[in-house]
Amino acid sequence: MRVSVIGCGYLGAVHAASMAELGHEVIGVDVDQRKVAALNEARAPFYEPGFEDLLARTLATGRLRFSTDISDATGSQVHFVCVGTPQKRGEYAADMRYVEAAVESMLGVLAPGELVVGKSTVPVGTAGRLAELVGEKAPGAMLAWNPEFLREGFAVQDTLHPDRLVYGLPADQGRETAERMLDEVYAAIVARRTPKVVTDYATAEMVKTAANSFLATKISFINAMAELCEATGADVKQLADAIGYDDRIGRKFLNAGLGFGGGCLPKDIRAFMARAGELGADQALTFLREVDNINMRRRIRMVELAREVCDGSLLGKHIAVLGAAFKPDSDDIRDSPALNVAAQLQLQGADVRVTDPAAIESSRRLWPQLDYAATPEEAAERADAVLVLTEWRQYRELDPVAFGRVVAQKRVLDGRNALDREAWTAAGWSYRALGRRAG
């Protein structure tokens, strides 16, 4: 099939290359000339394991190219909308300008029988409104909603080997045609008997926000338990292990620590609350406000813990922060708990040096006031405390004996409960972590 992808940021660029990998002829369209130029040269504008190889491979086939001209999407049978929906400044609601602009830009190239497919995370009710616009301005074209479920660090795998497909389809006579076209796009995935949910617009829109809200709730639940563990002397890691054996609960996303960040969970749960309020159902999601509050409290607690281990004052103390991205295997620093903590430590008088395997450059652009180091050893030189705030493999596998020769004081704060506490304490380090006894 001939496919267009409108918006070539993280989601769109990965989706475009993946569709070419599945054998389709793909044109990616974005207004950012520098991004388009980089993609056409097989240079990824973001860090994502495996993506640059996929990009180079699919560009070499001739099935994939990128453009700034929406008219290049003319003739595509399926048009994917993959633009961002950031949080509005000063509000909880999602900013829909980019989605609306993307759909409006396509109206001039749409032909009867073509399918617009939304993948962006949007407030419930958006698809129905956009379907009316498409039907009015491009008669005979159709709209479907096909939410994405990408995990940063696993985006290529999650696109080519998803755990489910969700189709939000029109209720009119175009329903069967839209489903058939999506099945053709995802033919290789459908052939593997990947679970498929065929539903209405509203349900498809809610799947992503409901899933993210559930995951955020699970993370904040175990972090609330961590607060109680600190008050009682219990160990949150052992608590999580014990309750995680219950298959109704499961162990995934029960890792207590600094909490969630990034470009999805925080803004998605806030937009979900905002939309519920607009619909008069705000009481149904009031619990998400406390989920958000618990998450933000973890950052404050990490600063307090750093002050405690530094003898009650951060003034003039040398602090090494290992990690800047909001999660490992990513250079995404949007709403990064690690950088938020680093900035708070600096404001309280600490001399902070941050390192990260992938996110130093993006961090430096957004947080130029912080000091940066290329390696953990450079960051930790003469440090009074080391904070592990992103659970990169490189940090989990540090040799605590060798690393101890670099620092001034062997004090480690494990903000992600990612280190082997016994190994670090055996090497002479004092070990602290959220929700766990001092070691």
C-alpha positions in Angstrom: 0.0 0.0 0.0 1.0 3.7 -0.3 1.0 5.2 3.2 1.6 8.7 4.5 2.6 9.5 8.1 1.9 13.1 9.2 4.2 14.2 12.0 7.6 12.6 12.2 8.6 13.0 15.8 9.2 10.0 18.0 6.0 8.2 17.2 5.7 9.2 13.6 9.3 8.5 12.5 9.3 5.0 14.1 5.9 4.3 12.6 6.9 5.4 9.1 10.1 3.3 9.1 8.1 0.3 10.5 5.5 0.6 7.9 8.2 0.5 5.2 9.7 -2.5 6.9 6.3 -4.2 6.5 6.6 -3.6 2.8 4.6 -0.4 2.2 5.6 2.6 0.2 5.8 5.4 2.9 6.0 9.2 2.8 6.6 10.9 6.1 5.6 14.5 6.3 6.8 17.0 8.9 7.0 20.8 9.0 10.5 20.7 10.6 13.0 21.0 7.8 16.0 20.0 9.9 14.2 16.9 11.2 13.2 15.9 7.7 16.7 16.4 6.3 18.2 14.3 9.2 15.7 11.4 8.6 16.4 11.4 4.9 20.1 10.9 5.7 19.3 8.1 8.1 20.2 10.2 11.1 17.7 9.7 14.0 16.8 13.0 15.7 16.3 11.1 19.0 17.8 8.1 20.8 15.9 4.8 20.4 17.7 1.4 20.3 17.4 -0.2 16.9 15.7 2.7 15.2 18.6 4.1 13.3 19.4 0.7 11.8 15.7 0.3 10.8 15.7 3.8 9.3 18.9 3.1 7.2 17.6 -0.3 6.1 14.2 1.0 4.9 15.5 4.1 3.3 17.9 1.9 1.2 14.9 0.0 -0.2 13.5 3.2 -1.7 10.1 2.5 0.0 10.6 5.3 2.6 11.3 9.0 2.3 10.5 12.2 4.2 9.2 15.6 3.0 8.0 18.9 4.3 5.4 19.1 1.5 1.9 17.8 2.4 1.1 17.4 -1.3 3.6 14.5 -1.4 1.0 12.6 0.6 -1.4 12.7 -2.4 -2.3 9.3 -3.6 -1.7 7.5 -0.3 -4.5 5.1 0.6 -3.9 5.4 4.3 -2.8 8.6 6.1 -1.5 8.2 9.7 -1.7 11.2 12.1 1.2 11.0 14.5 1.6 14.5 15.9 2.0 15.3 19.6 -0.7 16.4 22.1 1.3 18.2 24.8 -0.2 19.6 28.0 -1.6 23.1 27.6 0.5 25.7 29.4 -1.1 26.5 32.7 -3.8 23.8 32.3 -4.3 20.0 32.6 -6.0 19.7 29.2 -4.2 18.5 26.1 -3.2 21.0 23.4 -5.0 19.8 20.3 -3.7 22.4 17.9 -1.2 20.1 16.2 -3.7 17.3 15.6 -6.3 19.7 14.2 -3.7 21.4 12.0 -2.4 18.0 10.7 -5.9 16.9 9.8 -6.8 20.2 8.2 -3.6 20.1 6.2 -4.6 16.8 4.7 -8.1 17.8 3.6 -6.7 19.1 0.3 -5.0 15.8 -0.6 -7.7 13.4 0.5 -9.6 11.5 -2.1 -12.7 9.3 -1.8 -11.9 5.9 -0.4 -8.8 7.0 1.5 -8.5 6.5 5.2 -7.2 8.9 7.8 -5.9 7.0 10.9 -5.3 8.8 14.1 -2.6 7.4 16.4 -2.1 10.5 18.6 -3.3 10.3 22.2 -6.3 12.5 22.3 -9.2 13.4 24.6 -12.3 11.2 24.1 -14.6 12.8 21.6 -11.9 14.1 19.3 -12.2 11.3 16.7 -15.9 11.9 16.2 -15.4 15.6 15.7 -12.6 15.1 13.2 -14.6 12.5 11.4 -17.3 15.0 10.8 -14.7 17.5 9.5 -13.3 14.9 7.1 -16.7 13.9 5.9 -17.7 17.5 5.2 -14.5 18.7 3.6 -13.4 15.4 1.8 -16.5 13.5 1.0 -15.9 9.8 0.6 -12.8 9.7 2.8 -13.0 7.9 6.2 -11.4 8.2 9.6 -10.4 5.6 12.1 -8.6 5.7 15.4 -5.7 3.3 16.1 -3.9 4.2 19.3 -0.2 3.5 19.8 1.2 1.7 22.8 4.9 2.4 22.4 7.4 2.0 25.3 10.4 4.2 24.8 13.4 2.0 24.5 11.2 -0.7 22.8 9.4 1.4 20.2 10.6 -0.6 17.1 9.6 -3.9 18.7 6.3 -2.5 20.0 5.4 -1.3 16.5 6.4 -4.4 14.5 5.3 -6.9 17.2 2.5 -5.2 19.2 0.7 -7.1 22.0 -2.6 -5.9 20.5 -4.2 -3.8 17.8 -7.1 -1.5 18.6 -9.3 -0.2 15.8 -11.8 2.6 16.5 -14.1 2.6 13.5 -16.9 4.6 12.1 -20.4 3.4 12.8 -21.7 3.9 9.2 -21.2 1.9 6.0 -17.5 2.7 5.9 -16.8 0.5 9.0 -16.1 -2.7 7.0 -13.9 -0.9 4.5 -11.9 0.9 7.2 -11.3 -2.4 9.0 -10.2 -4.1 5.8 -7.8 -1.3 5.0 -6.2 -1.4 8.5 -5.9 -5.2 8.2 -4.1 -4.8 5.0 -1.7 -2.2 6.5 -1.0 -4.6 9.4 -1.3 -7.8 7.4 1.9 -9.4 8.7 0.9 -8.5 12.3 -2.6 -9.8 11.9 -1.3 -13.0 10.3 0.5 -13.8 13.6 -2.9 -13.8 15.3 -2.1 -10.7 17.3 -5.2 -9.9 19.5 -7.4 -7.3 17.8 -10.1 -5.1 19.4 -12.5 -3.6 16.9 -14.6 -0.9 18.6 -16.0 2.6 18.4 -14.2 5.9 18.4 -14.7 6.7 22.0 -13.5 3.3 23.3 -10.4 3.4 21.1 -9.5 6.9 22.3 -9.9 5.8 26.0 -7.8 2.7 25.7 -4.5 4.5 25.7 -5.4 7.0 28.5 -7.0 4.3 30.6 -3.9 2.1 30.2 -1.5 4.9 31.1 -3.7 5.9 34.1 -3.7 2.3 35.4 0.1 2.1 35.1 0.6 5.5 36.8 -1.8 4.3 39.6 0.2 1.1 40.1 3.5 3.1 40.2 2.1 5.6 42.7 0.5 2.8 44.8 3.9 1.2 45.5 5.4 4.6 46.1 2.7 5.3 48.6 3.6 2.0 50.2 7.2 3.2 50.2 6.2 6.2 52.3 4.6 3.9 54.8 7.7 1.6 54.8 9.9 4.6 55.7 7.6 5.4 58.6 7.4 1.8 59.9 10.9 0.4 59.0 9.4 -2.1 56.5 11.2 -2.8 53.2 9.2 -1.8 50.1 11.2 -4.1 47.7 10.4 -7.2 49.7 6.8 -5.9 50.0 6.5 -5.6 46.3 8.0 -9.0 45.7 5.5 -10.6 48.1 2.4 -9.0 46.7 3.7 -9.4 43.1 3.4 -13.2 43.4 -0.3 -12.7 43.3 -1.1 -13.0 39.6 -4.1 -10.7 40.0 -1.5 -8.0 41.0 1.7 -8.9 39.2 5.3 -7.7 39.8 5.6 -5.4 36.8 5.5 -1.6 37.6 5.8 -2.3 41.3 9.3 -0.9 41.5 9.3 1.9 44.1 11.5 4.8 43.5 11.5 8.3 42.0 8.3 7.8 40.1 7.2 8.4 36.5 7.9 11.1 34.1 8.3 11.5 30.3 6.0 12.8 27.6 3.1 10.3 28.2 2.0 9.3 31.7 2.1 12.7 33.4 0.3 14.7 30.7 -2.1 11.8 29.8 -3.5 11.4 33.3 -3.9 15.2 33.6 -5.6 15.4 30.2 -7.9 12.5 31.2 -8.9 14.4 34.4 -9.5 17.5 32.4 -11.7 15.8 29.9 -13.7 14.0 32.6 -14.4 17.4 34.1 -15.6 18.7 30.7 -17.9 15.7 30.5 -19.3 16.2 34.0 -17.7 13.0 35.2 -14.8 14.5 37.1 -15.5 12.6 40.3 -14.7 9.3 38.5 -11.1 10.3 38.2 -10.4 12.3 41.3 -8.1 9.5 42.5 -5.7 10.4 39.6 -5.0 13.7 41.3 -3.5 11.9 44.3 -1.7 9.6 41.9 0.0 12.7 40.5 0.6 14.1 43.9 2.3 10.9 45.2 4.5 10.9 42.1 5.6 14.5 42.7 6.3 13.9 46.4 8.9 11.3 45.5 11.1 14.0 44.0 10.8 16.1 47.1 11.6 13.1 49.3 14.7 12.3 47.2 16.1 15.8 47.9 15.3 15.4 51.6 17.1 12.1 51.6 20.1 13.6 49.9 20.2 16.3 52.6 20.0 13.7 55.4 22.9 11.7 54.1 24.9 14.9 53.7 24.8 15.6 57.4 21.8 17.8 57.2 23.0 20.4 54.7 23.5 20.4 50.9 25.4 23.7 50.9 28.7 23.3 49.1 28.3 19.5 48.9 29.4 17.7 45.7 26.6 15.6 44.4 26.8 13.2 41.4 23.6 12.5 39.6 23.6 9.4 37.5 20.8 9.7 34.9 19.0 12.6 33.2 16.5 10.8 30.9 13.2 10.0 32.5 13.9 6.3 31.9 16.7 4.1 30.5 17.3 3.5 26.8 15.9 6.9 25.9 17.1 10.5 25.6 13.7 11.8 26.5 14.0 14.4 29.3 10.4 15.6 29.3 9.2 15.9 32.9 12.3 14.0 34.0 12.3 13.3 37.7 16.1 13.0 37.6 16.7 16.5 36.2 14.0 17.9 38.5 15.9 16.5 41.5 19.2 17.7 40.2 17.9 21.2 39.8 16.4 21.3 43.3 19.7 20.1 44.8 21.5 22.9 43.0 19.0 25.5 44.2 19.7 24.3 47.8 23.4 25.0 47.4 24.8 21.7 46.2 27.5 21.5 43.5 25.7 19.1 41.1 27.2 17.2 38.2 24.9 15.1 36.0 25.8 12.3 33.6 23.7 10.2 31.2 24.6 7.8 28.4 22.2 9.4 25.9 20.6 12.6 27.2 23.4 15.0 28.0 23.0 17.2 25.0 19.3 17.5 25.3 19.7 18.1 29.0 22.3 20.8 28.4 20.0 22.7 26.0 17.0 22.7 28.5 19.0 22.9 31.8 22.1 24.9 30.9 22.6 25.9 34.5 23.6 22.3 35.5 27.1 20.9 35.2 27.5 17.7 33.0 30.0 14.9 32.8 30.6 12.3 30.2 31.0 9.3 32.5 29.8 8.2 36.0 33.4 8.3 37.2 33.9 11.9 36.0 30.5 12.9 37.6 31.4 11.2 40.9 35.0 12.6 41.3 35.3 13.8 44.9 31.5 13.5 45.4 30.0 13.6 48.8 27.0 11.5 47.6 26.0 9.7 44.5 22.4 9.6 43.4 21.3 6.9 40.9 18.2 8.5 39.4 17.8 6.6 36.0 18.2 2.9 36.0 20.5 2.5 33.0 22.2 -0.9 32.7 25.6 0.9 32.9 24.8 2.2 36.4 23.3 -1.1 37.6 26.5 -2.9 36.6 28.9 -0.4 38.2 31.6 -2.1 40.3 31.1 -0.5 43.8 34.7 -1.3 44.8 36.3 0.5 41.9 33.7 3.3 41.9 34.4 3.8 45.6 38.0 5.0 44.8 36.6 8.0 42.9 34.4 9.6 45.5 35.1 11.6 48.6 32.4 9.9 50.6 30.9 6.4 49.9 27.3 7.4 50.1 24.9 6.1 47.4 21.2 7.0 47.1 19.4 4.4 44.9 16.5 6.4 43.5 15.2 3.5 41.5 15.9 0.5 43.8 18.1 -0.8 41.0 21.4 -1.6 42.7 22.5 -4.7 44.5 22.4 -3.3 48.0 24.5 -6.1 49.5 27.3 -5.6 47.0 27.4 -1.9 47.6 27.3 -2.2 51.4 30.0 -4.9 51.3 32.2 -2.5 49.4 31.9 0.0 52.2 29.1 2.2 50.9 26.3 3.6 53.0 23.2 2.7 51.0 19.8 4.6 51.1 16.8 4.1 48.9 13.2 5.3 49.0 11.1 2.9 51.1 14.0 0.8 52.4 16.0 0.7 55.6 19.5 2.3 55.6 22.3 -0.1 54.6 
